């Protein structure tokens, strides 16, 4: 169930705080607290307060603390940078006919030159106690909204159950009448097809002779062609396979998937385009690499259960839409996903027939080289991705297939081989087998 809670109030005399709590349904408690570095010491307080009231759900907490007066703020100036700028401006003025002069407002517009910092060593016990109270208030609001939604869902389910009971009761009351009509219709059709054969009314009506413990109808089943079951299964529509390809960030899965899509071993695969809240990068197109949506739109979709999985990865949210995957699988198409390890784990839990492939970079040095060559991430982001890569590689053994990406051509062939092997299973070849089998009759 989804929920929302909010609390706002003072923390002693010098501070004010706002706590916003949002949640979506989840089997366990997955709590994320978003706060500035200067407020990091308050995160355990918020977690402790939330844990008293919330035991499950994917919960996101936004914490904002603001000083009521300017007394605790310090304006910091990078004097070395300022001197370098002034010296450079003076040199340019001598070399070029620059008009005007450099003013303070011009300097304030330069990034990294001036910054404002809160001079906070630690929050007092009175302030942390007030914050804990606000967090509990927000948690109670969240729980109240969940309970309201739960009551509505229970009422809706009970209404549906009552309707089913009513319809079942009606059918039960008419059971003998329905059976009689079916028997009459069957008798009429059998007499029309086999007018010369005496008709046993007892068998038509489904009587169960006392010397036949298995009941009426087994005599017919005992004489069935033993191939009938397999024929029936072969005639059913064959579902496509869901291929999940994961790797640490920079491991090469996107390149391998692109090569596979360009030259598939047989019918083309459908690439499932994920949704994300991260900003679009240069060269990307909405609907090609990702469906780029706002946080509010993503949360709306999650609340309406429109995702197979969704998780926060590297400070952004990513999700796999059901509409991108399930209809195509049902139509017999193969679908391939490019998702992180956590998302792969969630999909496997709900779709155990998925084919899972993990791409391993050849070495730590090679992975770092790839991340830097993309020129998409800051030093801090690269550091985080390398740390996460070590944890993700530990999960390689939980995947069905593992490809070491030390040679692009070979890794591409190995990924193609996995797809080709899945398409050669008896279940996927059922239609061809049935056509050939009929020729031998």
C-alpha positions as CSV (number, residue, x, y, z in Angstrom):
1,X,0.0,0.0,0.0
2,X,1.1,3.5,-0.6
3,X,1.3,6.3,2.0
4,X,2.4,9.8,2.7
5,X,3.2,11.7,5.9
6,X,4.5,15.2,6.6
7,X,5.6,17.1,9.7
8,X,7.0,20.6,10.2
9,X,8.1,22.4,13.3
10,X,10.9,24.1,15.3
11,X,13.9,22.3,16.7
12,X,14.6,24.4,19.8
13,X,15.2,28.2,19.2
14,X,17.7,28.1,16.3
15,X,16.3,25.6,13.8
16,X,13.2,24.5,12.0
17,X,12.8,21.2,10.2
18,X,10.4,19.5,7.7
19,X,10.1,15.8,7.2
20,X,8.3,14.3,4.2
21,X,7.7,10.5,4.2
22,X,6.5,8.6,1.1
23,X,6.1,4.8,0.7
24,X,5.0,2.1,-1.8
25,X,4.3,-1.5,-1.1
26,X,7.3,-3.8,-0.4
27,X,7.7,-7.1,1.4
28,X,10.4,-5.7,3.8
29,X,11.3,-2.4,5.2
30,X,13.6,-0.5,2.8
31,X,14.2,2.9,4.3
32,X,16.1,5.7,2.5
33,X,16.8,9.0,4.2
34,X,17.8,12.0,2.0
35,X,19.6,14.8,3.8
36,X,22.4,17.2,3.3
37,X,25.9,16.4,4.6
38,X,25.5,18.9,7.4
39,X,22.5,17.0,8.6
40,X,24.0,13.5,8.3
41,X,24.1,13.2,12.1
42,X,20.3,13.4,12.2
43,X,19.7,10.4,10.0
44,X,19.9,7.8,12.8
45,X,17.4,9.8,14.8
46,X,14.9,9.8,11.8
47,X,15.5,6.1,11.2
48,X,14.9,5.2,14.8
49,X,11.6,7.2,14.9
50,X,10.3,5.7,11.7
51,X,11.1,2.1,12.7
52,X,8.8,2.5,15.8
53,X,5.8,2.8,13.5
54,X,6.7,1.3,10.1
55,X,7.7,-2.3,9.7
56,X,7.5,-2.8,5.9
57,X,7.4,-0.9,2.6
58,X,9.8,1.0,0.4
59,X,10.0,4.2,2.4
60,X,11.7,7.4,1.3
61,X,12.3,10.2,3.8
62,X,13.2,13.8,2.8
63,X,14.7,15.8,5.6
64,X,15.2,19.6,5.4
65,X,16.6,21.6,8.3
66,X,16.9,25.4,8.2
67,X,18.4,27.8,10.6
68,X,16.1,30.5,11.8
69,X,18.8,33.2,12.1
70,X,21.9,34.0,10.1
71,X,24.2,34.0,13.1
72,X,25.4,30.4,12.5
73,X,26.3,30.9,8.9
74,X,29.8,31.6,7.6
75,X,30.5,33.1,4.2
76,X,33.6,31.4,2.7
77,X,35.7,32.9,-0.1
78,X,38.3,31.0,-2.0
79,X,41.0,33.6,-1.8
80,X,43.5,31.7,-3.9
81,X,41.0,31.4,-6.7
82,X,40.1,35.1,-6.3
83,X,43.8,36.2,-6.6
84,X,44.2,34.0,-9.7
85,X,41.1,35.5,-11.3
86,X,42.2,39.1,-10.6
87,X,45.7,38.5,-11.8
88,X,44.3,36.9,-15.0
89,X,41.9,39.7,-15.6
90,X,44.7,42.3,-15.1
91,X,46.9,40.4,-17.6
92,X,44.0,40.3,-20.2
93,X,43.3,44.0,-19.6
94,X,46.9,44.8,-20.6
95,X,46.7,42.5,-23.7
96,X,43.2,43.4,-24.9
97,X,41.2,46.6,-24.9
98,X,38.7,45.4,-22.3
99,X,36.0,48.0,-21.4
100,X,34.7,48.5,-17.9
101,X,36.0,47.0,-14.6
102,X,35.5,43.8,-12.6
103,X,33.0,44.4,-9.8
104,X,32.0,42.4,-6.8
105,X,28.7,41.2,-8.3
106,X,30.7,39.8,-11.2
107,X,32.8,37.8,-8.8
108,X,29.8,36.5,-6.9
109,X,28.5,34.9,-10.1
110,X,31.6,32.7,-10.4
111,X,31.0,29.1,-9.2
112,X,33.2,27.8,-6.3
113,X,34.4,31.3,-5.4
114,X,31.9,32.1,-2.7
115,X,30.0,29.5,-0.5
116,X,27.9,29.7,2.6
117,X,28.4,27.1,5.3
118,X,26.5,26.4,8.5
119,X,28.8,26.5,11.5
120,X,27.3,23.4,13.2
121,X,29.4,21.1,15.2
122,X,26.5,19.0,16.6
123,X,22.8,19.3,17.3
124,X,21.8,19.5,21.0
125,X,19.8,16.8,22.8
126,X,16.8,19.2,22.8
127,X,17.0,19.6,19.0
128,X,17.4,15.9,18.3
129,X,14.5,15.1,20.6
130,X,12.3,17.6,18.8
131,X,13.3,16.1,15.5
132,X,12.5,12.6,16.7
133,X,9.0,13.9,17.6
134,X,8.5,15.4,14.2
135,X,9.7,12.1,12.5
136,X,7.2,10.1,14.6
137,X,4.4,12.6,13.7
138,X,5.2,12.1,10.0
139,X,5.3,8.3,10.5
140,X,1.9,8.3,12.2
141,X,0.5,10.3,9.2
142,X,1.9,7.7,6.9
143,X,0.5,4.8,8.9
144,X,-2.9,6.5,9.0
145,X,-3.0,6.9,5.3
146,X,-2.0,3.3,4.8
147,X,-4.7,2.2,7.2
148,X,-7.3,4.2,5.3
149,X,-6.2,2.8,2.0
150,X,-6.2,-0.7,3.5
151,X,-9.7,-0.3,4.7
152,X,-10.8,0.7,1.3
153,X,-9.1,-2.2,-0.3
154,X,-10.6,-4.6,2.3
155,X,-14.1,-3.2,1.6
156,X,-13.6,-3.6,-2.2
157,X,-12.4,-7.2,-1.8
158,X,-15.2,-8.0,0.6
159,X,-17.7,-6.7,-2.0
160,X,-16.2,-8.8,-4.7
161,X,-16.2,-11.9,-2.4
162,X,-19.9,-11.3,-1.6
163,X,-20.7,-11.1,-5.3
164,X,-18.8,-14.3,-6.0
165,X,-20.6,-16.0,-3.1
166,X,-24.0,-14.8,-4.5
167,X,-23.2,-16.1,-8.0
168,X,-21.9,-19.4,-6.7
169,X,-25.0,-19.8,-4.7
170,X,-27.2,-19.2,-7.7
171,X,-25.2,-21.7,-9.7
172,X,-25.4,-24.3,-6.9
173,X,-29.2,-23.8,-6.7
174,X,-29.4,-24.4,-10.5
175,X,-26.9,-27.2,-10.6
176,X,-29.4,-30.0,-11.3
177,X,-31.2,-27.9,-13.9
178,X,-28.0,-27.0,-15.7
179,X,-26.9,-30.7,-15.7
180,X,-30.2,-31.8,-17.1
181,X,-30.1,-29.3,-19.9
182,X,-26.5,-30.3,-20.8
183,X,-27.4,-34.0,-20.8
184,X,-30.4,-33.3,-23.1
185,X,-28.3,-31.3,-25.5
186,X,-25.6,-34.0,-25.5
187,X,-28.2,-36.8,-26.0
188,X,-29.7,-34.9,-29.0
189,X,-26.3,-34.4,-30.7
190,X,-25.2,-38.0,-30.2
191,X,-28.4,-39.3,-31.6
192,X,-28.0,-37.1,-34.6
193,X,-24.5,-38.3,-35.2
194,X,-25.0,-42.0,-34.4
195,X,-28.7,-42.8,-35.0
196,X,-28.0,-46.6,-35.3
197,X,-26.2,-46.9,-32.0
198,X,-28.3,-47.6,-28.9
199,X,-27.8,-44.7,-26.4
200,X,-27.1,-45.4,-22.7
201,X,-28.9,-42.5,-20.9
202,X,-27.1,-43.2,-17.7
203,X,-23.7,-42.7,-19.2
204,X,-24.8,-39.5,-21.0
205,X,-25.9,-38.1,-17.7
206,X,-22.6,-39.0,-16.1
207,X,-23.7,-41.8,-13.8
208,X,-20.9,-43.4,-11.8
209,X,-21.2,-47.2,-11.8
210,X,-20.3,-48.7,-8.3
211,X,-17.7,-51.1,-9.8
212,X,-15.8,-48.3,-11.5
213,X,-14.1,-46.3,-8.6
214,X,-12.5,-43.8,-10.9
215,X,-15.8,-42.4,-12.1
216,X,-17.5,-41.7,-15.4
217,X,-15.4,-40.7,-18.3
218,X,-12.2,-42.6,-17.4
219,X,-13.2,-45.3,-19.9
220,X,-12.8,-42.8,-22.7
221,X,-9.6,-41.4,-21.3
222,X,-8.1,-44.9,-20.9
223,X,-8.5,-45.4,-24.7
224,X,-7.1,-42.0,-25.6
225,X,-4.0,-41.9,-27.9
226,X,-1.1,-41.4,-25.5
227,X,0.1,-38.6,-27.7
228,X,-3.0,-36.6,-27.2
229,X,-1.6,-34.7,-24.1
230,X,1.5,-33.7,-25.9
231,X,-0.5,-32.7,-29.0
232,X,-2.7,-30.5,-26.9
233,X,0.4,-28.9,-25.3
234,X,2.0,-28.3,-28.6
235,X,-1.1,-26.5,-29.9
236,X,-1.0,-24.0,-27.1
237,X,0.7,-20.6,-28.0
238,X,4.4,-20.6,-27.0
239,X,5.4,-17.7,-24.8
240,X,8.6,-15.8,-25.6
241,X,11.6,-15.8,-23.3
242,X,12.5,-13.0,-21.0
243,X,16.3,-12.4,-21.1
244,X,17.8,-10.3,-18.2
245,X,21.3,-9.0,-18.8
246,X,23.0,-7.3,-15.8
247,X,26.5,-6.1,-15.0
248,X,28.2,-3.5,-12.9
249,X,28.0,0.0,-14.3
250,X,30.5,0.2,-17.2
251,X,30.7,-3.6,-17.5
252,X,29.7,-3.5,-21.2
253,X,26.1,-5.0,-21.1
254,X,24.6,-2.1,-23.1
255,X,27.2,-2.6,-25.9
256,X,26.6,-6.3,-26.0
257,X,22.9,-6.0,-26.1
258,X,23.1,-3.4,-28.9
259,X,25.2,-5.8,-31.0
260,X,22.8,-8.7,-30.3
261,X,19.8,-6.5,-31.4
262,X,21.6,-5.5,-34.6
263,X,22.4,-9.1,-35.5
264,X,20.1,-11.6,-33.7
265,X,20.3,-15.4,-34.2
266,X,16.9,-15.6,-35.8
267,X,13.8,-13.5,-35.2
268,X,14.6,-10.1,-33.6
269,X,14.3,-9.5,-29.9
270,X,12.4,-6.7,-28.4
271,X,14.5,-4.4,-26.2
272,X,12.5,-3.2,-23.2
273,X,13.0,0.5,-22.6
274,X,13.1,1.2,-18.9
275,X,11.7,4.3,-17.1
276,X,14.0,6.5,-15.1
277,X,14.0,9.8,-13.2
278,X,17.6,10.7,-14.1
279,X,18.3,13.6,-16.4
280,X,18.7,12.9,-20.1
281,X,22.3,12.8,-21.2
282,X,23.7,14.4,-24.4
283,X,22.9,12.2,-27.4
284,X,20.1,10.3,-25.7
285,X,16.5,10.3,-26.9
286,X,13.4,9.8,-24.9
287,X,11.9,6.4,-25.6
288,X,15.2,5.0,-27.0
289,X,17.7,4.6,-24.2
290,X,15.0,5.3,-21.5
291,X,11.6,6.8,-20.9
292,X,12.6,9.9,-19.0
293,X,9.9,10.8,-16.5
294,X,9.6,13.1,-13.4
295,X,9.7,11.7,-9.9
296,X,6.0,12.5,-9.5
297,X,5.1,10.5,-12.6
298,X,7.3,7.6,-11.6
299,X,5.7,7.5,-8.2
300,X,2.2,7.6,-9.8
301,X,3.1,4.6,-12.0
302,X,4.5,2.7,-9.0
303,X,1.4,3.4,-6.9
304,X,-0.7,1.9,-9.8
305,X,1.5,-1.2,-9.9
306,X,2.7,-0.5,-13.4
307,X,6.2,-1.9,-12.9
308,X,7.7,-5.4,-12.8
309,X,10.4,-3.9,-10.6
310,X,11.8,-0.5,-9.6
311,X,14.8,0.5,-7.5
312,X,16.9,3.4,-6.7
313,X,20.4,3.1,-8.3
314,X,23.1,5.8,-8.0
315,X,20.7,8.4,-6.6
316,X,18.1,7.9,-9.4
317,X,15.1,5.6,-9.7
318,X,14.8,3.1,-12.5
319,X,11.9,0.7,-13.3
320,X,10.8,-1.9,-15.8
321,X,7.2,-1.3,-17.1
322,X,4.9,-4.3,-17.3
323,X,3.4,-2.9,-20.5
324,X,6.8,-3.1,-22.2
325,X,7.3,-6.7,-21.4
326,X,4.2,-8.9,-20.6
327,X,2.1,-8.4,-23.8
328,X,5.1,-9.2,-26.0
329,X,6.0,-12.4,-24.1
330,X,2.4,-13.5,-24.4
331,X,2.6,-12.9,-28.1
332,X,5.6,-15.2,-28.4
333,X,8.2,-12.5,-28.7
334,X,11.6,-12.6,-26.9
335,X,12.3,-9.6,-24.7
336,X,15.7,-8.5,-23.4
337,X,16.2,-6.3,-20.4
338,X,19.2,-4.1,-19.5
339,X,18.9,-3.7,-15.8
340,X,21.0,-3.6,-12.6
341,X,21.6,-6.5,-10.3
342,X,19.0,-5.5,-7.8
343,X,16.3,-5.2,-10.5
344,X,17.3,-8.6,-11.9
345,X,16.8,-10.1,-8.4
346,X,13.4,-8.6,-8.1
347,X,12.2,-9.8,-11.5
348,X,13.5,-13.3,-10.9
349,X,11.4,-13.4,-7.7
350,X,8.2,-12.6,-9.7
351,X,9.1,-14.3,-13.0
352,X,11.2,-17.4,-12.3
353,X,11.3,-18.5,-15.9
354,X,13.5,-15.5,-16.9
355,X,16.9,-16.3,-18.4
356,X,19.5,-14.4,-16.5
357,X,22.9,-13.4,-17.8
358,X,25.7,-11.6,-15.9
359,X,28.4,-9.7,-17.7
360,X,31.7,-9.5,-15.8
361,X,34.4,-7.0,-16.6
362,X,37.8,-8.5,-17.2
363,X,39.5,-6.6,-14.3
364,X,39.0,-3.7,-11.9
365,X,41.4,-1.6,-13.9
366,X,39.5,-2.2,-17.2
367,X,36.2,-1.3,-15.5
368,X,37.7,2.0,-14.2
369,X,39.1,2.8,-17.6
370,X,35.7,2.3,-19.2
371,X,34.0,4.5,-16.6
372,X,36.5,7.3,-17.2
373,X,36.4,7.0,-21.0
374,X,32.6,7.6,-21.0
375,X,33.2,11.1,-19.5
376,X,29.7,10.9,-17.9
377,X,30.5,10.7,-14.2
378,X,32.3,12.8,-11.6
379,X,35.1,11.4,-9.5
380,X,32.7,10.7,-6.6
381,X,30.3,8.9,-8.9
382,X,33.1,6.8,-10.4
383,X,34.2,5.9,-6.8
384,X,30.7,4.8,-5.8
385,X,30.3,2.8,-9.0
386,X,33.5,0.9,-8.4
387,X,32.5,0.2,-4.8
388,X,29.1,-1.1,-5.9
389,X,30.8,-3.2,-8.6
390,X,32.6,-5.3,-6.0
391,X,29.2,-6.1,-4.3
392,X,27.5,-6.8,-7.6
393,X,30.1,-9.2,-8.8
394,X,29.6,-11.2,-5.6
395,X,26.1,-12.0,-7.0
396,X,27.3,-13.4,-10.3
397,X,26.8,-17.0,-9.0
398,X,23.0,-16.4,-8.7
399,X,22.7,-15.9,-12.5
400,X,22.2,-18.8,-14.9
401,X,24.9,-17.6,-17.3
402,X,28.1,-15.6,-16.8
403,X,30.1,-13.9,-19.6
404,X,33.5,-12.5,-19.0
405,X,33.8,-9.4,-21.2
406,X,37.5,-9.5,-22.0
407,X,37.0,-9.8,-25.8
408,X,34.0,-8.0,-27.3
409,X,33.6,-10.3,-30.3
410,X,33.8,-13.4,-28.2
411,X,31.4,-12.0,-25.6
412,X,28.9,-11.1,-28.3
413,X,29.0,-14.6,-29.7
414,X,28.5,-16.1,-26.2
415,X,25.4,-13.9,-25.7
416,X,24.1,-14.9,-29.1
417,X,24.7,-18.6,-28.2
418,X,22.5,-18.3,-25.0
419,X,19.6,-16.9,-27.1
420,X,20.1,-19.5,-29.8
421,X,20.1,-22.3,-27.2
422,X,16.9,-21.1,-25.5
423,X,15.2,-21.0,-28.9
424,X,16.1,-24.7,-29.5
425,X,14.4,-26.1,-26.5
426,X,11.5,-28.6,-27.0
427,X,9.0,-26.1,-25.8
428,X,10.1,-23.4,-28.2
429,X,10.3,-26.0,-31.1
430,X,6.8,-27.5,-30.3
431,X,5.2,-25.9,-33.4
432,X,7.8,-27.3,-35.8
433,X,7.8,-30.7,-34.1
434,X,4.0,-30.9,-34.5
435,X,4.1,-30.0,-38.2
436,X,6.7,-32.7,-38.8
437,X,4.9,-35.3,-36.7
438,X,1.8,-34.9,-38.8
439,X,3.8,-35.7,-41.9
440,X,4.6,-39.1,-40.4
441,X,1.0,-40.1,-39.8
